[in-house]
Amino acid sequence: MRTPKFRATVLVAAMWSIAACAERAGSANDSAAESQSTRADTPSSTAGASPAAWVVTPSGIGPVRVGMRTSELTAVAGNVGSVLAADCEYVRPGSLPAGVSVMLVRGEVARVDVDSTGVRTAEGATIGDDPSRLAELYAGRTTTTPHKYVSGAQYVSVRETAPSDSNRIVFEVENGRVTRYRAGRVPEVEWVERCG
């Protein structure tokens, strides 16, 4: 027959064992949380980033800038998939908003294309705007030319504020509304056929 002292010793040992297990589980949870926090800071997990994080300028979108090499693009915007190292190709980094793609020319960011709503320029222009809003937002900086393929449609090009800068934003306007736009360097930003 076991004495009360023996039972108390077993009970204390069991409590110590439970406490040790709980501490190890807490450490494991802390490590997992820290790992998730670290992953949350990586570009590939910023797919749910707010639209404010992905503002378009003539030089790119968010941290993606014209002139970046593919490795730099991957570092700021996430996985770009397999790159063919072609003269011209499009990639869709994992963290960019839906409807945004990046043109690479000889392995370097040349422009970004926006084909869906929800992504705005630094001045606030977006798909669905009319030409008068573009003229207001970019007063004195726009040039309008006829669309190459669509009768009655047009391109509204916006130049940078510094005359020496050759980067542009080009809006495509059909039926009085912006249907898509692109931003980047000349001459690539003016290519109507994209990589074609």
TIKOL-656250 format. One record per residue: residue in three letters; x, y, z of N, C-alpha, C in turn; residue number from 0. Coordinates in steps of 0.001 Angstrom, whole numbers. Atoms other than C-alpha are relative to their C-alpha. Last residue first. Layout:
<pts>
 type    n_px    n_py    n_pz   ca_px   ca_py   ca_pz    c_px    c_py    c_pz seq
  ALA       X       Y       Z       X       Y       Z       X       Y       Z NUM
...
</pts>
This chain:
<pts>
 type    n_px    n_py    n_pz   ca_px   ca_py   ca_pz    c_px    c_py    c_pz seq
  GLY     202     470    1374    4265   41188  -80325     772     793    -980 195
  CYS   -1247     614     446    5671   41903  -76837     -68    -453   -1460 194
  ARG    -696     580   -1147    2916   44438  -76110    1325    -618    -466 193
  GLU     161    1456      79    1229   45039  -79455     651    -737    1161 192
  VAL    1427     340      -5     751   48744  -78746    -205   -1508      59 191
  TRP     251    1151     845    4370   49381  -77782   -1465    -415     126 190
  GLU     794    -379    1168    4354   52875  -76271    -289   -1169    -946 189
  VAL    1326    -380    -479    5503   51784  -72809    -925     385   -1156 188
  GLU     849    1163    -288    8393   49948  -74487   -1411     368     434 187
  PRO    1138     126     892    9908   53063  -76131   -1012   -1072     410 186
  VAL      69     -85    1460    9985   54779  -73680    1202    -763    -540 185
  ARG    -951    -804     760    9935   53631  -70075    -317      -6   -1491 184
  GLY   -1372     460     169    7110   52482  -67904     812     911    -883 183
  ALA    -972    -994    -456    3418   52654  -67137    1396    -562    -180 182
  ARG   -1340     542    -208     443   50881  -68686     936    1138     397 181
  TYR   -1110    -943     106   -3291   51427  -68866    1317    -691     310 180
  ARG   -1246     590    -505   -6570   49647  -69393    1064    1082     -53 179
  THR     222    1452     -40  -10203   50404  -70284    1217    -756     510 178
  VAL   -1283     712     -27  -10237   54148  -69527    -302   -1490     120 177
  ARG    -486     501   -1294  -13707   55418  -70449    1359    -670    -151 176
  GLY     -49   -1029   -1030  -15256   57561  -73209     478    -443    1363 175
  ASN    1356    -398    -389  -16284   54686  -75456       1     948    1194 174
  GLU    1006     444     965  -12691   53428  -75486   -1383     364     530 173
  VAL    1357    -482    -234   -9722   55070  -73725    -901    -469   -1139 172
  GLU     800     307    1186   -6315   53415  -73434   -1448     342     322 171
  PHE    1358     487    -239   -4167   55151  -70816    -648    -313   -1343 170
  VAL     837     -53    1197    -402   55487  -71301   -1339    -653     329 169
  ILE    1184     831    -217    1742   56363  -68278    -837     173   -1252 168
  ARG    1349    -455     324    5205   57598  -69188   -1050    -923     626 167
  ASN    1048     929    -401    8919   57389  -68407   -1377     614    -225 166
  SER     719     555    1150   11309   59515  -70477   -1076   -1011     378 165
  ASP     410    1376    -294   12509   61763  -67659    -856    -536   -1143 164
  SER   -1070     918     386   14370   64855  -68906    -383   -1467     203 163
  PRO     -93     162    1454   11219   66994  -68872    1047   -1022    -443 162
  ALA   -1348    -431     421   10709   66357  -65133     144    -251   -1502 161
  THR     -99   -1438    -215    6945   66199  -64440    1362     534    -420 160
  GLU    -481    -354   -1337    6699   62766  -66011      57    1519     133 159
  ARG   -1453     -30    -209    4719   62372  -69222     303     375    1450 158
  VAL    -365    -961   -1043    1100   61287  -69474    1504     -71     208 157
  SER   -1334     200    -584    -113   59613  -72655     294    1115     997 156
  VAL    -336   -1224    -716   -3830   59440  -73475    1310    -270     723 155
  TYR   -1013     156   -1042   -4399   56816  -76145     189    1372     641 154
  GLN   -1223    -816     -36   -7588   56939  -78161     953    -453    1102 153
  ALA    -717     131   -1275  -10756   55156  -79252    1296     808     -67 152
  GLY     555    -902   -1000  -12984   56354  -82102     685     -70    1355 151
  SER     529   -1252     534  -12125   53359  -84282    -650     821    1111 150
  VAL    1411    -188    -339  -10194   50724  -82376    -465    1378    -467 149
  TYR     882    1058     487   -6912   49422  -83851   -1490     263     196 148
  LYS    -494     649    1213   -4197   52083  -83590   -1014    -969    -599 147
  HIS    -311    1410    -249   -6015   54287  -81104     381    -662   -1321 146
  PRO    1002    1023     342   -5926   57969  -82031     512   -1409     302 145
  THR    -175     475    1374   -3527   60240  -80099   -1054   -1061    -294 144
  THR    1014     950     457   -3921   62360  -76958     235    -339   -1462 143
  THR      55     -40    1453    -995   64035  -75171    -987   -1076    -429 142
  THR     583    1066     814   -1135   64786  -71461     113     279   -1496 141
  ARG    -976    1082     194    1116   66766  -69092    -501   -1092    -925 140
  GLY   -1190    -455     719    -559   70192  -68926    1017   -1093    -306 139
  ALA      89   -1268     745   -3042   69125  -66262    1341     391    -619 138
  TYR   -1326    -162     604   -2503   65507  -65208      71    1280    -836 137
  LEU   -1047     555    -873   -5392   65006  -62772    1406     294    -503 136
  GLU     -20    -719   -1275   -7728   67360  -64641    1138    -470     891 135
  ALA    -482   -1356     285   -6911   66036  -68100      96     828    1273 134
  LEU   -1446     105     253   -7287   62473  -66774     595    1382    -248 133
  ARG    -646     212   -1309  -10683   63384  -65310    1499    -115    -167 132
  SER     -17   -1299    -681  -11735   64842  -68671     623    -118    1391 131
  PRO   -1143    -832     380  -10638   61623  -70395      56    1354     704 130
  ASP     169    -582    1331  -13154   59499  -68435    1169     942    -300 129
  ASP     -18   -1462      60  -12242   57184  -65579    -245     490   -1419 128
  GLY    1351    -516    -137  -13346   53530  -65709     -63    1513     -37 127
  ILE     864     489    1070   -9891   52072  -65076   -1429     452     281 126
  THR     220    1440      28   -8011   54207  -62583    -871    -371   -1194 125
  ALA     662     490    1217   -6594   57676  -61994    -125   -1513      52 124
  GLY    1342     513    -237   -5828   58655  -58375    -738    -494   -1231 123
  GLU     932   -1123      65   -2767   60892  -58769   -1445    -442     191 122
  ALA    -280    -865   -1146    -410   58137  -57595    -960    1185      54 121
  THR   -1265    -713     143   -2065   55835  -60122     196     868    1241 120
  ARG      -3   -1425     332   -4803   53467  -59055    1413     536    -216 119
  VAL   -1388    -464    -114   -5380   49708  -59036      43    1436    -509 118
  GLY    -488      87   -1369   -8940   48606  -58260    1426     456     194 117
  THR     296   -1118    -900  -10136   47828  -61754     643    -211    1361 116
  SER    1211     182    -795   -8453   45388  -64101    -168    1153     973 115
  ASP    1149     411     803   -5958   45416  -66992   -1271    -238     812 114
  VAL    1124     137    -919   -2952   47232  -65540   -1248    -246    -837 113
  ASP    1297    -131     653     295   46775  -67477   -1099    -260    1022 112
  VAL    1041     775    -659    3748   47369  -65980   -1318     289    -710 111
  ARG    1281    -654    -258    6773   48495  -67994    -898    -925     815 110
  ALA     169   -1103     951   10420   47829  -68882   -1308     750     236 109
  VAL    1354    -556     -18   11560   45581  -66022     -56    1204    -934 108
  GLU      95   -1244    -754   14852   43967  -67096   -1435     531     -63 107
  GLY    -196     240   -1431   15620   40418  -68228    -105    1223     881 106
  ARG   -1365     488    -251   16099   41268  -71912     300     -67    1503 105
  VAL    -708     -74    1276   12816   43179  -71893    1460    -310     289 104
  LEU   -1459      79     -91   10568   42186  -69017     569      68   -1411 103
  MET    -733     301    1225    6960   43363  -69066    1497      14     297 102
  VAL   -1254    -728     177    5190   43158  -65713     663    -451   -1292 101
  SER   -1106     822     486    1576   42155  -65204    1197     896    -275 100
  VAL   -1246    -752     215   -1286   43607  -63177    1081    -974    -451  99
  GLY      92    -858    1172   -4808   42196  -63477    1221     851    -263  98
  ALA     549     657    1186   -4935   40808  -59958     -87    1000   -1144  97
  PRO    1459     145      72   -2775   42759  -57527    -427    -716   -1276  96
  LEU     671   -1101     683     959   42019  -57405   -1515    -213     -15  95
  SER     631    -942    -922    2217   39626  -54726    -711    1158    -687  94
  GLY    1027     488    -913    2903   36536  -56831    -692    1037     852  93
  PRO    -508     324   -1340    4787   38212  -59645   -1132    -277     975  92
  ARG     965    -459    -998    2946   38063  -62980     515    -396    1386  91
  VAL      56     820   -1206    5446   37831  -65826   -1037     617     941  90
  TYR     787    -491   -1130    5398   39093  -69409      59    -992    1146  89
  GLU     962     938    -573    8051   38530  -72046    -731     652    1152  88
  CYS    1145    -650    -644   10424   40410  -74371    -959   -1074     503  87
  ASP    -155   -1432     210   13894   39559  -75685   -1119     769     683  86
  ALA     291    -420    1370   13515   36154  -74086     254    1497    -136  85
  ALA   -1137    -817     436   15205   35102  -70861    -155     397   -1465  84
  LEU    -605     620    1184   12494   32434  -70541    1252     698    -486  83
  VAL    -333   -1082     927   11501   33322  -67006     781    -610   -1147  82
  SER   -1158     273     852    9810   30562  -65041     167    1129   -1012  81
  GLY     140    1211     813    7555   31833  -62301    1233    -204    -849  80
  VAL     437    -375    1347    7713   35445  -61143    -184   -1210    -897  79
  ASN    -376     932    1062    7854   34623  -57425    -563     430   -1352  78
  GLY     322    1415     -80    7439   37600  -55150     369    -772   -1252  77
  ALA    1375     301     406    7196   41364  -55614    -364   -1478      17  76
  VAL     997    -956    -478   10216   42974  -53951   -1436    -400    -294  75
  ALA    -227    -396   -1394   12851   40211  -54103   -1085     935     523  74
  THR     407    1104    -869   11440   38702  -57305     132     395    1466  73
  LEU    1460      67      84   11757   42059  -59076    -531   -1082     930  72
  GLU     481   -1109    -827   15362   42374  -57871   -1535      14      23  71
  SER    -251     359   -1399   16176   38917  -59265    -487    1092     945  70
  THR     977    1003    -437   14504   39771  -62588     187    -363    1471  69
  ARG    -266    1320     562   16598   42927  -63015   -1014    -990     587  68
  MET    -359    1105    -906   15077   46269  -62120     300   -1254    -804  67
  GLY   -1443     192     -59   15184   48974  -64823     446   -1111     937  66
  VAL    -605     172    1318   11633   50233  -64335    1512    -106     174  65
  ARG    -490   -1151     738   10658   49916  -60689     591    -392   -1343  64
  VAL    -492     491    1301    8556   47501  -58661     357    1205    -857  63
  PRO   -1458      87       2    8318   48857  -55080     595    -503   -1320  62
  GLY    -522     311   -1330    4743   50043  -55608    1516     -31     -27  61
  ILE    1114     199    -929    4073   50099  -59342     561    -429    1344  60
  GLY     316    1362    -425    6457   51363  -62010   -1233     -66     874  59
  SER   -1193     829    -206    8350   54504  -63078    -295   -1415     452  58
  PRO    -655     256    1282    5418   56414  -64605    1216    -930     115  57
  THR    -637   -1243     428    3676   55908  -61257     610    -258   -1372  56
  VAL    -732     -79    1270    1240   53176  -60195     536    1409    -218  55
  VAL     326   -1204     750     231   52650  -56550     888      75   -1239  54
  TRP    -296     234    1409     448   49118  -55166    -474    1167    -866  53
  ALA   -1376     479     125     675   49523  -51367     427    -136   -1455  52
  ALA    -911   -1131    -159   -2445   51699  -51370    1459    -425    -157  51
  PRO    -233    -624    1301   -4390   48730  -52779     982    1169      89  50
  SER    1004    -992     364   -3937   46999  -49422     333     617   -1347  49
  ALA    -364   -1357    -398   -1738   43926  -49310   -1062     984    -481  48
  GLY    1166    -645    -567   -3503   40577  -49734     281    1424     440  47
  ALA    1072      17     994    -876   39294  -52137   -1246     680     531  46
  THR     659   -1298       5    1769   40419  -49640   -1111      61   -1018  45
  SER    1184      57    -840    2754   36823  -48854    -728    1338      33  44
  SER     998     917     531    5112   36464  -51803   -1246     -60     855  43
  PRO     826    -505    1081    6964   39626  -50822   -1107    -941    -435  42
  THR    -573     333    1289    8168   38315  -47458    -932     432   -1109  41
  ASP    -803   -1103     507    7144   40151  -44312     593    -289   -1362  40
  ALA     896   -1102     326    4277   37774  -43569     764    1193    -540  39
  ARG     565     211    1331    6749   34899  -43812    -897    1156    -398  38
  THR   -1084    -179     966    8675   36337  -40870    -523    -182   -1411  37
  SER    -263   -1430      59    5455   36692  -38890    1097     294   -1010  36
  GLN    1068    -601     798    4512   33117  -39761     218    1491    -131  35
  SER    -198     426    1385    7917   31906  -38537   -1064     604    -896  34
  GLU   -1126    -788     518    7551   33970  -35378     261    -354   -1452  33
  ALA     490   -1365     201    4100   32477  -34819    1094     879    -570  32
  ALA     887      22    1167    5473   28972  -35378    -510    1402    -292  31
  SER    -841     181    1191    8365   29638  -33004    -846      14   -1256  30
  ASP    -720   -1262     219    5986   31043  -30385     858     -88   -1247  29
  ASN     964    -958     554    3725   27997  -30823     653    1343    -270  28
  ALA     269     413    1379    6706   25670  -30382    -982     961    -654  27
  SER   -1173    -348     808    7802   27592  -27310    -220    -355   -1454  26
  GLY      -8   -1456     152    4270   27376  -25873    1165     469    -855  25
  ALA    1048    -318     987    4179   23648  -26584     -58    1497    -232  24
  ARG    -506     394    1323    7529   23222  -24785   -1014     341   -1086  23
  GLU   -1048    -959     358    6209   25229  -21815     570    -319   -1380  22
  ALA     670   -1245     381    2994   23180  -21722    1027    1042    -439  21
  CYS     624     203    1315    5000   19947  -21744    -648    1282    -495  20
  ALA   -1096      62     977    7199   21204  -18886    -555    -182   -1410  19
  ALA    -514   -1366     171    4127   22216  -16876    1099      36   -1051  18
  ILE    1005    -740     771    2526   18796  -17431     496    1413    -278  17
  SER     -19     544    1361    5732   17040  -16286    -981     754    -895  16
  TRP   -1218    -503     635    6016   19257  -13218      70    -454   -1461  15
  MET     229   -1418     254    2380   18488  -12352    1220     634    -685  14
  ALA     924     -93    1128    3007   14762  -12742    -252    1464    -359  13
  ALA    -757     377    1207    6077   14970  -10497    -890     121   -1233  12
  VAL    -918   -1125     297    4053   16850   -7856     790    -301   -1267  11
  LEU     817   -1111     459    1300   14198   -7998     867    1204    -382  10
  VAL     430     333    1365    3805   11339   -7756    -802    1145    -586   9
  THR   -1201     -94     842    5418   12967   -4697    -358    -277   -1458   8
  ALA    -296   -1433     156    2001   13543   -3110    1202     190    -911   7
  ARG    1001    -545     926    1081    9877   -3694     250    1482    -262   6
  PHE    -322     515    1327    4358    8721   -2080    -968     585   -1026   5
  LYS   -1205    -709     419    3757   10975     973     385    -438   -1411   4
  PRO     398   -1323     510     169    9662    1252    1207     793    -502   3
  THR     244    -990   -1043    1622    6153    1576    -438    1319    -615   2
  ARG    -822   -1212     133    1294    3424   -1002    -412    1027    1040   1
  MET     832   -1171       0       0       0       0     877    1235       0   0
</pts>
